């Protein structure tokens, strides 16, 4: 039978060439000599060149609602990051770990799963990696015991809703192109919950035994964990000069850790009863985003500068983060005594790994490796960088938090999800309206919004949609259905579900899950027609199988993130991932079979 199938392909030139191109694309994904988007684009170009897909059909690909929705969800997720919503949630869990111990870790993982069902899980995992690592360190648990579970729970959470992963949206878009009705927001929820519960229990019971135990020695993967020492001078209108403000108000506003307060020559220790008065100098630790947020607050003057009133307040300024490499003329001298320190330049903060640089910014003695956040005119900053030994200098990668816009960001995301659940309008329409709302409301700067869109994913999706159209035109999809149908003709629907899920899961571990989804979705719909069964359950199986990628660090983006952050080996994913693939796969298919009555 297999020989006949291959022979028919060889006799049918369009089908044979199409299958060959598809095979080469899959090999390109597997060996990773080129980025997946480049491989897929080359494959789509080959179909166009051979005439298997027309220019008009390629242009129709760009009208598919799935990639547009995915891009919109990236932007909506970035608004939750830029307004500090995710940071606030993460800070809550760090405090909870001090009170509740390991239970806080479990709650964080559950929270990550639920949040993944409502937003893109890549920025979510990036934010949570340093948080869960700190929680594990505080509890005496190896970071490697919690980072893989974080990725896995985020993956499982993505199976709860239609917008949980970009793959779900893409599969729904392909299914609609094949004539199926659009899926509802919570249509996957019953099956996703089963997968989440079974997968979570498996991690809880087997994770401690199968996961490696070693502390992470590398640096955090993002700048949000680097703590800068800085200081603010308290300002106030003349009519309130005699009025003190609680120190807790300052700490709550900026999420800082106060080290001390200088009032004239007196140094005060931070405490719940301490009040701040105009001209007090508050010394504190905070991350880069917090510093930039305080820089814009009217009641505080951030940083150290020699002039009584910095010229940077009246002219266009730039911010630079520089790494100090050491200089004989500066070694051992305090910052206030350095000749090269221009009057118009403000030092916003100094970070020194695992050490406090000094009692105040003016008294810091620079050491090689110190990270310095500077602000000043372009000319003054250029002068400093030319005169002194800096290993590197770049613009700050983080932005000030827009906490005053957090309510709008949360309301917009909730509205998009809620209206989608009640099918008020298509998800693509609602997500685009949501993007318009957060951009008009300045929840995220337009520049940051566009940067949040992963262009490589969109290019990959568009290219694979074009390849899928070409395979359909040349009859490859129908040939695959005809070849598989005899093997599944006399088996139960449950076996069909298991076969589709297994094929999807295995391919997803090797190549892009978006590519797998585009190829297998029309095949599953055709197979269901040949077997006389409802195609929806098979679509559910592909959605769960394409997301539930546990056995390799390259099968899913969040796996790749924790692979680097947790200092894992490839085999660490295999040990626990293969078990997760098997258990979650069987549970998911049983749930689909039971709930749909296929």
Secondary structure, 3 states (H helix, E strand, C coil): CHHHHHHHHHHCHHHHHHHHHHHHHHHHHHHCCCCHHHHHHHHHHHHHHHCCCCHHHHHHHCCCHHHHHHHHHHHHHHHHHHCCHHHHHHHHHHHHHHHHCHHHHHHHHHHHHHHHCCCCHHHHHHHHHHHHHHHHHHCCCCHHHCHHHHHHHHHHHCCCCCCCCHHHHHHHHHHHHCCCCCCCCCCCHHHHHHHHHHHHHHHHHHHHHHCCCCCCCCCCCCHHHCCEEEEEEECCCHHHCCCCEEHHHHHHHHCCEEEEEEECCEEECCCCCCEECCCCEEEEEECHHHHHHHHCCCCEEECECCCCCCHHHCCCCEEEEEEECCCCCCCCCEHHHCCCCCCCCEEEEEEECCECCCCCHHHCECCCCCEEEEEECHHHHHHHHHHCCEEEEECCCCCCCCHHHHHHHHHHHHHHHHHHHCCCCCHHHHHHHHHHHHHHCCCCCHHHHHHHCCHHHHHHHHHHHHHHHHHHHCCHHHHHHHHHHHHHCCCCHHHHHHHHHHHHHHHHHHCCHHHHHHHHHHHHHHHHHHHCCCCHHHHHHHHHHHHCCCCCCCCCHHHHHHHHHCCCCHHHHHHHHHHHHHHHHHHHHHHHHHHHCC
